[in-house]
Amino acid sequence: MSDLSLSDTLFFTRTGLDPELAARTVRSALEGCEDGELFLEYDASEFLSRDDGVLKSASFDVHAGF
């Protein structure tokens, strides 16, 4: 899977965000700007807690942003 294909899956396919609407929104927001920063973020984390070899708690979190 290419990097662009992966990012399309993470930020458009899974979320239902329309790529054309996102492009229009970004184009409008950046109109007249000289400098700026734009990024997409996807973070997944997993936490397991054990005590004497016994699993006490577990969690899995995903955060995504544009």
C-alpha positions in Angstrom: 0.0 0.0 0.0 1.4 3.4 -1.0 1.8 6.2 1.6 -0.9 8.3 -0.2 -3.3 5.3 -0.4 -2.8 4.7 3.4 -3.4 8.4 4.2 -6.6 8.4 2.0 -7.8 5.3 3.9 -7.1 6.8 7.3 -8.5 10.3 6.7 -11.2 9.9 4.1 -12.5 6.3 3.8 -12.7 5.6 7.5 -14.1 8.9 8.5 -16.4 9.6 5.6 -14.7 13.0 5.0 -15.2 14.1 1.4 -11.8 14.8 -0.2 -13.2 17.5 -2.5 -14.9 19.3 0.4 -11.6 19.1 2.4 -9.7 20.5 -0.6 -12.1 23.4 -1.0 -12.1 24.2 2.7 -8.3 24.2 2.8 -8.0 26.3 -0.3 -10.5 28.8 1.1 -8.7 28.9 4.5 -5.3 29.5 2.9 -6.4 32.2 0.5 -4.2 35.2 1.0 -1.8 33.4 3.4 1.9 33.8 3.0 3.0 31.1 5.3 1.4 28.4 7.4 1.4 24.8 8.4 -1.1 22.0 7.6 -0.9 18.5 8.9 -2.9 15.3 9.3 -2.4 13.3 12.4 -3.2 9.7 13.3 -2.1 8.2 16.6 -2.9 4.8 18.0 -1.8 3.6 21.4 -2.3 0.5 23.5 -1.9 0.0 27.2 -1.8 -3.2 29.2 -1.5 -3.4 32.9 -0.5 -6.7 34.6 0.0 -7.6 38.3 1.8 -10.8 39.1 1.2 -12.0 35.5 -2.5 -11.3 35.6 -4.0 -8.8 33.2 -5.6 -6.1 35.3 -6.6 -3.5 32.6 -6.3 -2.8 28.9 -7.1 0.1 26.7 -6.7 1.0 23.0 -7.0 4.6 21.8 -7.0 6.2 18.4 -6.8 9.9 17.8 -7.0 11.5 14.4 -7.0 15.2 13.4 -6.8 17.5 10.5 
